Structure formats: C-alpha cells, structure tokens
Amino acid sequence: MNKIIELVNNFALMSLLAVGGGTAVLPEMKHDTVDLHHWVSETQFADIYSLGQLAPGPNMTCVSLIGYEVSGVAGLLAVLIAFFFPACLLCYFVSKIWDAAEGSPWRGAVQRGMAPIVIGLMLAGCYALGKTASYNPSRDWEFNLLTLAIGAAVAVVLSVTRINPALTILAGGAAGYLLLS
C-alpha cells in the first residue's frame, strides 16, 4: 500500500480516538509508528514528541514530523490533515448536538462518564512516553532511574509552580544531557 495512504489511515483513526487530546493516543501512535510500521525509532518518537511539546501552537503538530520522515513534504501535509481534520469535523457536529442538549440530564452524565476515560487515556499516554524516554540500551528495557527522577522533578515543578512548561522541558533536557552523557 502507498505509504501516504497508510499514514492517512493511521492518523485519521487516531484523530477520532484522541479524546481529551493527543496524549490519549500516544500508546497507539507509538505502537503504529515504531513497532508496527517501523517508520521511526523509539528514540526518534520520544524526540519528536518532545519537540512538539516545546514548539508553539498545538503540541500534536509533532505528528507532521513522522509524516515527513516517511514521505517527505507530502507525508507531512497528509499527516497534518489526517490527524486534525477528522477531529475538527467531529467536534463541529458534536458541538451542535451538545448545544442543543443544554440542560438535559444525559449531558451531565456523559461529561461525568467521559472524565475517567480521558484521564485513563492520558495516563496511558504518559506511561508509554515515559517508558520510551527512559529506555536504556545497556539494560534491555529497564527503566533508567535518573531519567525517571528528572521526569518526576519536572512533574513536581509543574504541579506546584506556574513556570512555563517549555522551560521545564529545556531544563530536563539539559539535565539529562549533562547527567546521562
């Protein structure tokens, strides 16, 4: 199958499953792009996601780098459209229904039911990314405790301060470079 069609199929489906944000589909994205299709390596995947967190705008524009890696500029554009357009359409039509159901008891029930699903998907994404970022090639899939400590420190700093997350990503990257190289 044409690689661009494969990219579109994979990222369009992930777009519709990204309930609560792109982090919710990170485990599936990693599985598809790294394990199944071998489009990028685990290290590249972690680097691409980190760049997406650092760049201005929606953090999941980082998916375009996967498309670029696979099929150049055509892949980049195909993945951007495939990942964002279906979700935009879905949100548009759901918002029409949502607004029409204002005051309905089922609307509150749906909101309460979706909250644990979104939290679980986001935690699964964080776990998958943390496992990938903590990979230590010298010890087959053992977590690197120093990498985990840096990640935990960043999480604590972000939860107790109002510091810009980009600064914590840069500081974490600098600490990892200095301590792990």
C-alpha positions in Angstrom: 0.0 0.0 0.0 1.2 3.5 -0.7 2.9 4.9 2.4 0.9 8.2 2.3 -2.4 6.2 2.3 -1.0 4.2 5.2 -0.1 7.4 7.0 -3.6 8.9 6.4 -5.4 5.7 7.5 -3.4 5.5 10.7 -3.5 9.2 11.7 -7.2 9.8 10.7 -8.2 6.9 13.0 -6.0 8.3 15.8 -7.6 11.7 15.3 -11.0 10.3 16.1 -9.7 8.4 19.1 -7.9 11.4 20.6 -10.5 12.0 23.3 -9.0 14.6 25.7 -6.1 15.5 23.5 -3.3 13.9 21.6 -1.7 12.4 24.7 -4.6 10.0 24.8 -3.4 8.2 21.6 0.3 8.2 22.3 0.4 4.5 23.1 -1.4 3.6 19.9 0.7 6.1 17.9 3.9 4.7 19.3 2.8 1.1 18.6 1.8 2.0 15.0 4.8 4.2 14.1 7.5 2.4 15.9 6.5 -1.3 16.4 4.2 -2.0 13.6 5.3 0.1 10.6 8.9 0.9 11.8 8.5 4.5 10.4 10.6 5.9 13.3 12.7 4.5 16.1 11.7 4.7 19.7 14.3 7.4 20.3 13.0 9.4 17.3 9.5 9.0 18.6 10.4 10.4 22.0 12.4 13.2 20.4 9.5 14.1 18.0 7.0 14.3 20.9 9.4 16.4 23.0 9.8 18.8 20.1 6.0 19.0 19.8 5.8 20.0 23.5 8.4 22.7 23.0 7.1 24.2 19.8 4.5 27.0 19.8 0.9 26.0 18.8 -0.9 22.7 19.2 1.6 20.2 20.6 0.4 17.4 18.4 1.6 19.2 15.3 4.7 17.0 16.0 2.9 14.2 14.1 3.9 16.1 10.9 7.5 15.1 11.6 6.6 11.4 11.4 4.9 12.1 8.1 8.0 14.0 6.9 10.2 11.1 8.0 8.1 8.6 6.0 7.3 10.5 2.8 8.8 14.0 2.9 6.7 17.1 2.5 3.8 15.1 1.0 3.8 12.9 4.1 4.0 15.9 6.4 0.9 17.5 4.8 -1.0 14.3 4.6 -0.5 13.5 8.3 -1.4 17.0 9.4 -4.6 16.9 7.5 -5.4 13.3 8.6 -4.7 14.0 12.2 -6.6 17.3 12.6 -9.4 17.4 10.0 -11.5 14.4 11.2 -11.4 15.6 14.8 -12.3 19.1 13.8 -15.3 17.8 11.9 -16.4 15.5 14.7 -16.1 18.4 17.2 -18.1 20.7 15.0 -21.0 18.2 14.7 -20.9 17.1 18.3 -20.9 20.7 19.5 -24.2 21.3 17.6 -25.8 18.3 19.4 -24.2 19.4 22.7 -25.5 22.9 22.5 -29.0 21.6 21.6 -28.9 19.3 24.7 -28.2 22.1 27.2 -30.0 21.4 30.4 -30.5 17.7 29.5 -29.7 15.2 32.3 -27.8 13.0 29.8 -25.4 15.8 29.0 -24.1 15.9 32.6 -24.0 12.1 32.7 -21.9 12.0 29.5 -19.5 14.6 31.0 -19.1 12.6 34.2 -18.6 9.4 32.3 -16.0 10.8 30.0 -13.8 12.2 32.7 -12.3 8.9 33.9 -11.9 7.7 30.3 -10.0 10.8 29.4 -7.8 10.7 32.5 -7.0 7.0 31.9 -6.1 7.6 28.2 -3.9 10.5 29.2 -2.1 8.4 31.9 -1.6 5.6 29.4 0.0 8.1 27.1 2.3 9.4 29.8 3.3 5.9 30.7 4.1 4.9 27.1 6.1 8.1 26.5 7.9 7.8 29.9 8.8 4.1 29.2 10.1 5.1 25.7 12.1 8.1 27.1 13.5 6.1 29.9 14.8 3.3 27.7 18.4 2.4 28.5 20.1 0.4 25.7 22.7 -1.1 28.0 19.9 -2.7 30.2 17.2 -4.2 28.0 14.0 -2.2 28.8 14.9 -1.5 32.4 13.9 2.0 33.4 16.8 4.4 33.8 16.2 5.7 37.4 18.0 9.0 36.6 15.6 9.7 33.7 12.6 8.8 35.8 13.9 11.2 38.6 14.2 14.0 36.0 10.7 13.4 34.8 9.3 13.3 38.3 11.1 16.5 39.2 9.6 18.2 36.2 6.1 16.9 37.1 6.5 18.2 40.7 7.8 21.6 39.5 4.9 21.9 37.0 2.3 21.0 39.7 3.5 23.4 42.3 4.6 26.4 40.3 3.3 28.5 37.3 6.6 28.2 35.4 6.4 27.9 31.6 6.4 24.1 30.7 8.8 24.8 27.9 11.4 25.9 30.4 11.0 22.7 32.4 11.4 20.7 29.2 14.6 22.6 28.4 15.9 22.2 31.9 15.0 18.5 31.9 16.7 18.0 28.6 19.8 19.9 29.8 19.9 17.8 33.0 19.5 14.6 31.0 22.3 15.6 28.6 24.7 16.6 31.4 23.9 13.6 33.7 23.5 10.9 31.1 26.2 11.6 28.6 
